[in-house]
């Protein structure tokens, strides 16, 4: 199969200009919380989310086992991943670091020597695939 770019003879209109920001709004200041490290460079934070998770009104469902609840949210820098008990994991760009910080109860938590050790300890390594823990 060969991809062929199609051209058109119709004139195209330029895209409309994006709406202006309200006065006093600095985009760099809005990104400031997302660029600060959590507890140091390379820190990875996790929080459990036992209920259903809906992003933009659409419920999140595991593509591997079709689970609809009992997630682990993993934050590293600006990125947040959603991980299922079966071990399936996907990057979720709709969850910002500010959203993740709102879910974290406090600054204290358990520290694990590695990400894999944390996943095993929390039960998100695939050992509990197909089960919901309460």
C-alpha positions in Angstrom: 0.0 0.0 0.0 1.4 3.4 -0.9 0.3 6.7 0.6 -0.5 9.4 -1.9 -1.0 13.0 -0.8 -4.0 14.5 -2.5 -3.9 18.1 -3.5 -6.9 20.4 -4.1 -7.4 23.3 -6.4 -9.9 24.9 -4.0 -8.6 28.0 -2.2 -8.1 27.5 1.5 -8.8 30.0 4.2 -6.3 30.7 6.9 -7.1 29.3 10.4 -8.8 31.8 12.7 -6.5 33.4 15.3 -6.7 31.9 18.7 -8.6 34.0 21.3 -6.5 36.3 23.3 -5.7 35.6 27.0 -7.4 37.7 29.6 -5.3 40.5 31.0 -3.0 39.6 33.9 -2.8 35.9 32.8 0.8 34.8 32.1 0.9 31.3 30.5 4.3 30.6 32.1 3.0 31.3 35.6 0.1 28.8 34.9 2.7 26.1 34.0 4.9 26.8 37.1 3.3 24.1 39.4 3.7 21.5 36.6 7.4 22.2 36.1 8.5 22.0 39.7 9.7 18.5 40.8 7.6 16.7 43.3 10.2 15.6 45.9 13.4 15.9 43.8 14.6 15.3 40.3 13.1 12.2 38.8 10.6 11.6 41.5 7.7 9.3 40.7 4.5 9.5 42.7 1.6 7.1 42.7 -1.9 7.3 44.1 -4.7 4.7 44.1 -8.1 5.6 42.7 -10.6 2.9 43.6 -13.7 4.5 42.0 -14.5 4.8 38.3 -12.5 7.5 36.5 -14.2 9.7 33.9 -12.2 12.0 31.6 -14.3 14.5 29.7 -17.4 12.6 30.7 -16.2 9.4 29.2 -15.5 6.5 31.6 -12.0 5.1 31.5 -11.8 1.4 30.6 -8.8 -0.9 30.5 -8.1 -1.9 26.9 -6.7 -5.3 28.0 -9.2 -6.6 30.6 -12.1 -4.1 30.3 -11.9 -3.1 34.0 -13.7 0.2 34.9 -12.4 1.0 38.3 -9.5 0.4 40.8 -6.7 2.4 39.1 -3.2 3.5 40.0 -2.3 7.0 38.8 1.4 7.5 38.3 3.0 10.9 38.0 6.4 11.7 36.7 7.1 15.3 35.8 4.2 16.7 33.8 3.0 13.2 32.7 0.3 11.1 34.4 -0.3 7.4 33.5 -3.3 5.3 34.4 -2.4 1.7 35.3 -4.8 -1.2 35.7 -4.4 -4.2 38.1 -3.7 -6.4 35.0 -0.6 -4.4 34.4 -1.9 -2.5 31.4 -0.8 1.2 31.5 -1.4 4.2 29.3 -0.4 7.8 29.3 -3.4 10.1 30.0 -2.7 13.6 28.7 -6.1 14.9 30.0 -4.9 14.5 33.6 -2.6 17.4 34.5 -0.1 17.5 37.4 -2.5 19.9 39.2 -5.3 17.3 38.9 -2.9 14.7 40.3 -1.9 16.9 43.2 -5.6 17.4 44.0 -5.9 13.6 44.4 -2.9 13.2 46.7 -3.9 13.4 50.3 -0.7 14.7 51.8 3.0 14.9 51.4 3.7 11.7 53.3 3.7 8.3 51.7 5.6 5.1 51.4 8.9 5.2 49.5 10.0 2.1 47.5 13.5 1.3 46.2 12.2 1.1 42.6 9.1 1.6 40.5 8.8 -2.2 40.0 9.0 -2.8 43.7 6.3 -0.2 44.3 4.0 -1.8 41.7 4.4 -5.2 43.3 3.8 -3.9 46.8 0.6 -2.0 45.6 -0.7 -5.0 43.6 -0.5 -3.4 40.2 2.1 -5.8 38.7 -0.5 -8.0 37.0 -0.9 -10.5 39.8 -4.4 -9.3 40.6 -5.6 -9.2 37.0 -9.4 -9.4 36.9 -10.0 -8.7 40.6 -11.3 -5.6 42.3 -9.8 -4.9 45.8 -11.9 -3.0 48.3 
